[in-house]
Amino acid sequence: MKSKLSIRSHFDYLFEQISLFCEEIKQADVTQAYYFKLPPVQKKDELSAPDSIHVEKLTGQDASNHSISSYKDLFLDKKESGKVLTRHPGILLVNDPKNEIRNRLVEINLAKDAFKELILEITNNDARFEAVHSAVPSLVTLAAYRKIHFEEAVPYSVRFTWMTKHSTKTLSKKAALDILQRSSQYTNPRAIDQNNWQSIVEQERVRVSSLPDSAKLRIRRPTRVSPEVNVRFSAKNRYHVSGALPFVLLNPQKETKIGELKNYSRDSNDPRKKEYNYLIERIYLETINS
């Protein structure tokens, strides 16, 4: 078991590096700053994937201040939701002629890796939770793990988009039929009468029943979307990283195109219907090719 002192000392070093970085950013030559403020997640919405998300664009000093605060957003405090991490998409364009900011970011991310590695050495989930929160009360552990992504080359563009994730669960043909059997007993969830609802479920059961008993199935359900940063140098040379914290572009050049995070709407952003051929779309059930 990792000692309370070891966990606390690792965290204290990490937080010290983050604090130094925030002070250095306050004194640095920040040529542009954008912060895309997202609405807080309510406790009642923790387990649901939103259909839309409104984005408030902040610029200039206001954006810088929010970005600096976001790097230290590691504690539960008075957040209503403790299950959904607060996302802080944004970008800081910073002149860094002596590589001081770059070196600090490298050290921060190394400290984050070391802290994560230390915690994950505790294999039991309950013991891990107890050890972390005994050493650092109210810490949101995953928030401490989040790296501060940065780029020191000159990309063609840095843009933002929404990344759709899925939770997956494999199941047998029998398990899928059991789910549909329970569905037929539910109170009508749509603007149709109960008989029509049961008819729809029966058609779904017939579809699943026609599969061989050895068929492999899974439910691929969309979960909460997350902001993403897309960095492009050319058509073939590009990468994407999490936009959970403001991205840092070092020594920016005028030719780099900077995008912004738009409002999210499931209808216009969710590629699910194009990418997946669901056997039963209502419950996101699909067959798995062997």
N, C-alpha and C positions, 0 to 999 in steps of 0.2 A: 504493500500500500504506500502510495506517495504521501509524504508528510505534508501537513498543513503549511509548515514553513517553506518547503520547497515550492509548492503551488503558489503561495503568496509572493515569494521572492521573484519567481518567473513572471507573474502578472505585474508586479510593481515595476520591473524593468521594462516590460512591454508598454505599460501606461506612461512611464517616464519618457520613452522614445516618442510616443504619440504626442505627448504634451510639448516636447521640444519641437517636433515637426509643426505643430499648430502655431507656436510662437514664431518659428522661422517663416511660415507662410504669411503671418501678419506683417512681417518686415520685408518680405520678398517683393519683387516686381511682377505682380499679377496683372497681365495685360488684358485678360478677359476672364469672366467668371459667370457660369450659368448653374443654377440649381433648380431642379424640377420637383417642386413640393407636392407630395402625395397626401391624400386624406388619411387620417389615422384609422387603424383597423379597430372596429368595435368588437367587444367580446362575443356578441351574438353572431358575428360574421366570421369567426376564426376558422370554422370548418367548411366554409363555402367559397366557391370560386366566383368572383364578382363578374357581372356582365359588362360593367363599365367602370372606368377610373378617370376622374378629372385630374388634370395636371396643371399646377400653377407655376408659371415660369418666372423665376427671379433672376435678376442680373446685377452686375456691379458689386458694390460693397455689401449689399444685402445678401447676394448669392455667396460671396466669400465668407460672410459671418455664419450663414447656415452650413456651409461646407465644413468650416472649422469645427463647429459644434458637432457635426455628424460623425467626425472621426472619433470623438470621445463618447459616442452614444453606445455604451456597453452595458448599461444597467437598466433593470426593470423600472426603477423609479415609480412614477405614478401612471405608467402606460396602462390603458384599459385592457389591451390584449398582451398576454405574456407568451402566447404560442406562435404569433406571427412576427417575424423580425421587421422592424421599421426599415424601409428602403430609402436611400438617400441618393438618387441619381443626380448627376451633375458633372461639371468639368471645370477645372482650373487650368488656365494657360499661364505658365510661369517661366520667366527667364531665370536660368540657373547657370551662369557662366562658369562658376567654380565647382559645379557638381555637388554642392552642399545638400540641396533638396534631394537629389537623386540618391546620394549616399545614405541619407536619413531614411528614405523610403525602403531601400534595400535592407537596412538594419531593422526597421519595423516589421517587414514581412518575414525576415528570418526569426525574429522574436515571436511572431504569431505562429510560425511553424513549430518552433521549439515548445511553446506553450501547449499547442494542440497535441503534439506528440507526447508530451508529459501526461496530459489528461487522458488520452486514449490508451495509455498503458494500463489504466484501471479498466479491466474488461467487464466487470459487473456494472450494469447501468445504475442501479440504486446506489452502489458504493461510490460510483463516479460522481453522481449528483450530490451526494452528501459531502464528499471530499471537496468539491469545487465550492459549494455554497457555504461550507464551514470556513474555508480559507478566504473567499471573496464573496461576502453576502450580496445578494441581489444581482450578481453578474449574469448576463445573458451570454452563455458560453459560446454559442454560435456566432454572436456578434463580435466576440474577441477573436475568433478564427478568421473573420473576413479580411482578405488582403486589400491593400490600397493599390489598385492597378495604375500603372503609369507607362508612358512611352517617351523615349528620348530621341528616336529617329524622327524623320519628317514624313508622316503619312499623307496620302492623297486626301483622306477624309476621316473624320471621327464622327460617327452618327449613333443615334439611339433608336432602339426598338423594344418591343415587348416579346419576351420569351415565354412560350406556353409549355408548361411541364405536365406530366401525367403520372398518376399513381397506378400501378399495375398489380393485378392479382390473377394468378393462374387458377384454373378450376376444371373439374371434369364435366362431362356431358350431364351426368346425374346431378351435380351441384347446380349447374345452370338451370336445369328443369325445376329443381327445388326452389330456386329464386323466382322463377316465373310462376310457379304454383302459389307462392306467397303473394306475388304481385296481383294475381287475380282476386285476392281477398281484400285488397286495399280499398279504401274509400276512393271513389272516382277523383283522380287528380286533374282532370281536364274538363273542358266545357262540353262534355258528352254524357249521355246517360250511362248507368252502370252496366247495362247489357252490352252496349257497344264497346265499353272498356274491356269487359271480359272477352269479347270477340277478338279484340286486338291482341290481347295476351295469348289467347288460344292460337292465333295465327303464328305468334312468335314461338310458342311451344312446338307447333308442327315443324317449323323451320329448324329448331334445335334437334327435334326427334329424328329428323331425316339424316342427321350426321351419323357416321359410324361410332360405335361405342368407344373406340380408341381415340376419338378426336380430342385434340388439345385446344383448350379455349382460354381466353383471358379477358378480363375487364380492364380497359385502359381509359381511366377516367381523368378528364382535365382537372388540374388543380389551380391554385392561385398563380397568376402570371407574375413575372418578375422583369424589371428593366434590365436591358443588356446594352453594352457598348460594342459597337462594331468598328474596328480599325482597319482601314483599307489602304494598301500601298499600290496595288494593281489588281487586275481582275483575278489573278491566281494567287496573289500574295495578300492575304487578309486574315484576320482573326477576330474572335469575339470573346469578351470577358463579362463577368457580372457587373451590373450597374448599381449594385447595392450601396456602394460608397462613391463619392465624386472621383472621377477619373482625373489624372494629372498628366497634362501634356507639357513636357519640358522644352524650353527654348523654341517656342512655336514660330512657324513661318507663315507668311501671308497666304501662300498658295494652298495651305491645308483648309479644307472645307469643314466647318463645324455644324453639325446638325442639332436638332432638339428633340426631346421626348414629347410625342403627341398624346392626346387623350386616348385612352384605351376603350375599345368597344369590341365585345366578343364577335358581333356580326361581321365586322370589317377586319379584325385582326386574327381571329382564331382560324388556323388553316386545317382544323380537324376534318372537315367534310371533304376537303380536297386530298388529304394525305392518307386517310384511313377508310377502308371499306368495311364498315361494321356489319356484322351479321344482324345485330339488333342495336340500332343507334340509340334508342331510349336509355339503355343501361350500358352503352359503350362496350358491348360484347363483340369480340372478334375471334376468328379462328387463327391458330398458330400453325404456320407451315412447318412441316417436319424437316 
